[in-house]
Amino acid sequence: MAVRGGEIEPTRIMVAVNESKTNGYPHASESCTAAFEWTLKTIVRNNASRLKILLIHVQIPDEDGGSDHVIVDNIYSSPEDFKHMKRRDLFGAIRLLGYFMKQCQDVGVACEAYLKEGVPKKIICCEANDARPDLLVVGSRGLSLSTFRKIFIGSVGEYCLKHADCPVIVIKHSPPETPQSTLDDSTTL
């Protein structure tokens, strides 16, 4: 628990959540689901009244204004098509956050949800630095990145470890649950 402004406030834990790369919205990825479940099981336990979960989900816009996981032939797409996709993705993201908010409510822990747009690793750190949670929890697919990807892109968890102003926990899959590729990282809601 933290003391802010003379009052004792609950310990605030920010948990990053994302959609499945295979199934898209509203399906959560296995890695974020594992991180969220670990947080509930390990940290929340019987302390729900003394904690607050801050959920964050970041949508990645593509160059055309849609989301990165929607494949569209730009020749046959109109601005209205992109508005429709963006609206559909917004509703999917809200449903994804709602799924995790309901789980928080089911165990009696207070929660807030943030929906942002941009580069996930940068936005997560920016929001963590602004919201100042006591802890940031992110999931990891547990897959090794190629040398090229590691040098030029890096993982969200690795970036958060280096750039967030709060303690960061990266939750990896256990070896039998580790997906064989990044496309296998999905959970059905």
C-alpha positions in Angstrom: 0.0 0.0 0.0 1.2 3.5 -0.8 0.6 6.7 1.0 -0.4 9.4 -1.5 -1.6 12.8 -0.4 -1.8 11.7 3.3 -4.1 8.8 2.5 -3.4 5.1 2.2 -4.1 3.9 -1.3 -4.2 0.4 -2.6 -1.2 -1.1 -4.3 -1.6 -0.5 -8.0 -0.6 -3.2 -10.5 -0.6 -2.5 -14.2 -1.1 -5.5 -16.4 -0.6 -5.3 -20.2 -3.1 -7.3 -22.2 -3.3 -8.0 -26.0 -5.3 -9.8 -28.5 -4.4 -13.1 -30.2 -2.4 -12.7 -33.4 -4.1 -15.8 -34.8 -7.7 -15.2 -33.9 -7.7 -11.4 -33.5 -10.3 -9.6 -31.3 -11.8 -10.4 -28.9 -9.5 -13.4 -28.2 -6.7 -12.8 -25.7 -3.2 -14.0 -26.3 -2.0 -16.9 -24.1 0.9 -14.9 -22.8 -1.2 -12.0 -21.5 -3.8 -14.4 -20.1 -1.0 -16.3 -18.3 0.4 -13.0 -16.9 -3.0 -11.9 -15.7 -3.8 -15.2 -14.1 -0.4 -15.3 -12.4 -1.2 -11.8 -11.0 -4.5 -12.9 -9.6 -3.2 -16.1 -8.2 0.2 -14.9 -6.8 -0.4 -11.3 -5.9 -4.1 -10.7 -5.5 -4.9 -13.9 -3.6 -6.8 -12.8 -0.5 -5.6 -9.2 -0.7 -8.2 -7.9 -3.2 -9.3 -5.0 -1.0 -5.8 -3.7 -0.8 -5.0 -3.8 -4.5 -6.1 -2.1 -7.7 -5.4 -3.6 -11.2 -4.7 -1.2 -14.1 -5.3 -3.0 -17.4 -3.7 -1.5 -20.5 -4.2 -2.6 -24.1 -2.5 -0.9 -27.0 -3.9 -1.1 -30.6 -1.3 -0.9 -33.4 -2.4 1.3 -36.3 -1.1 0.5 -39.7 -0.2 3.0 -42.4 -3.7 2.9 -43.9 -5.5 3.7 -40.7 -6.7 0.1 -39.9 -5.2 -2.2 -37.4 -2.1 -4.3 -38.1 -3.8 -7.7 -38.0 -6.4 -7.0 -40.7 -5.3 -7.8 -44.2 -7.0 -5.7 -46.9 -6.3 -5.3 -50.6 -6.0 -1.5 -50.7 -7.1 -1.4 -54.3 -10.6 -2.4 -53.4 -10.8 -0.6 -50.1 -12.5 2.7 -49.5 -12.1 5.1 -46.6 -15.4 3.8 -45.3 -13.9 0.3 -45.2 -11.2 1.5 -42.9 -13.6 3.3 -40.7 -15.6 0.1 -40.4 -12.5 -1.9 -39.5 -11.3 0.7 -37.0 -14.8 0.7 -35.4 -14.8 -3.2 -35.3 -11.4 -3.2 -33.7 -12.4 -0.7 -31.1 -15.4 -2.8 -30.1 -13.1 -5.9 -30.0 -10.6 -4.1 -27.8 -13.4 -3.0 -25.4 -14.6 -6.6 -25.2 -11.1 -7.8 -24.5 -10.6 -5.3 -21.7 -14.1 -6.2 -20.4 -13.2 -9.8 -20.2 -10.3 -9.0 -17.9 -12.3 -6.4 -15.9 -15.0 -9.1 -15.2 -12.4 -11.4 -13.8 -11.2 -8.6 -11.5 -14.7 -8.0 -10.4 -15.3 -11.7 -9.8 -12.4 -11.8 -7.3 -13.4 -8.4 -5.8 -10.3 -6.4 -6.9 -10.8 -2.8 -8.1 -9.7 -2.2 -11.6 -9.4 0.5 -14.3 -8.8 -0.1 -18.0 -6.8 2.0 -20.5 -7.1 1.6 -24.3 -4.4 3.4 -26.2 -3.0 3.4 -29.8 0.6 3.2 -30.9 3.7 1.1 -30.5 2.8 -1.2 -27.6 6.2 -1.3 -25.8 6.5 2.5 -25.9 2.9 3.2 -25.0 2.9 0.7 -22.1 6.1 2.3 -20.6 4.7 5.8 -21.2 1.4 5.0 -19.4 3.3 3.1 -16.6 5.5 6.2 -16.1 2.4 8.5 -16.1 0.1 6.3 -13.9 3.0 5.3 -11.6 1.8 1.8 -10.6 3.7 0.0 -7.9 4.3 -2.9 -10.4 4.0 -3.6 -14.1 3.2 -7.2 -15.3 3.6 -8.2 -18.9 3.4 -11.6 -20.6 6.0 -13.2 -22.7 5.5 -15.9 -25.4 8.8 -17.5 -24.1 10.1 -17.7 -27.7 13.6 -16.6 -28.5 13.8 -13.7 -30.9 16.1 -14.0 -33.9 19.3 -12.0 -33.6 18.0 -9.5 -36.1 14.6 -9.1 -34.3 16.4 -8.8 -31.0 18.7 -6.1 -32.2 16.3 -4.0 -34.1 12.9 -4.7 -32.5 13.3 -6.4 -29.1 10.4 -7.8 -27.1 7.8 -5.7 -25.2 8.9 -7.3 -21.9 12.6 -6.5 -22.5 11.8 -2.9 -23.5 9.6 -2.4 -20.4 12.4 -3.8 -18.1 14.7 -1.2 -19.5 12.4 1.8 -19.7 9.6 1.6 -17.1 10.1 3.7 -14.0 8.5 1.0 -11.8 9.4 -2.7 -11.0 8.5 -5.0 -14.0 7.7 -8.7 -13.9 7.7 -10.6 -17.2 5.7 -13.8 -17.0 6.8 -16.5 -19.4 5.0 -19.6 -20.4 6.0 -22.8 -18.8 8.0 -25.0 -21.3 5.1 -27.4 -22.1 2.7 -24.5 -22.8 5.1 -22.4 -24.9 3.7 -21.9 -28.4 5.8 -23.1 -31.3 5.5 -19.8 -33.1 4.2 -16.3 -32.4 1.0 -17.2 -34.4 0.1 -19.9 -31.9 -0.3 -17.5 -29.0 -4.1 -17.3 -28.6 -6.8 -17.9 -26.0 -10.5 -18.1 -26.7 -12.7 -15.8 -24.6 
